[in-house]
Amino acid sequence: MTFSNVLSLAILVAINIAMPTLAAIYTVGDNSGWTIGADYSTWTSDKTFSVGDSLVFNYGAGHTVDEVKESDYKSCTTGNSISTDSSGATTIALKSEGTHYFICAIPGHCAGGMKLAVTVKAGKQTTPSTTPSSSSSGKGSPSDATTDTPTTQSSTKSNASSASSASPFIAMLGHLLCFASAMRFN
């Protein structure tokens, strides 16, 4: 193997090692959104959530997204929220491992199915690009999950339920560079 091919291969490997997998943006409930009567346990059953992923809640007026403790989630207790938002489009960045709990704090809505438990695993190294804002109630979030306003990217990818990955693109680009380099030196 010529020196240029070895060098090209080394560059390709370095790029793939250095380039982390991009975070996934999940639209809660997919096309149904955040609504009464949805089965969010089934919705989460085929998904693996990792640190760096985001949840996008889309909902109409008269609903909220409240992050709560496990006990409040199980009993549908409102008033003790870690964070809350009622903007109609809430993005939650999953910044820590563990189970995160969300409910709608409007009376009867949590009992009607507007509750979501998401188990987050470690693994992703980057977070999606979002524009932070304060929640509508003014309550801060002492937890590592935060309420953010979705960016245009989140809105246009609202039906995405899997991670995007730049590594295959970089690998393809690296292969093309290797090929071009090999052609030039041969």
Secondary structure, DSSP 8 states (H G I E B T S, - for coil): --HHHHHHHHHHHHHHHHS-----EEETTTTS-S-TT--HHHHHHT--EETT-EEEEE--TT--EEEE-HHHHHHT--S--SEEE-SSEEEEE--SSEEEEEE--STTTTTTT-EEEEEEES--------EE---TT-----SS-EEEE--HHHHHTTT--S---SHHHHHHHHHHHHHHHHHHH-
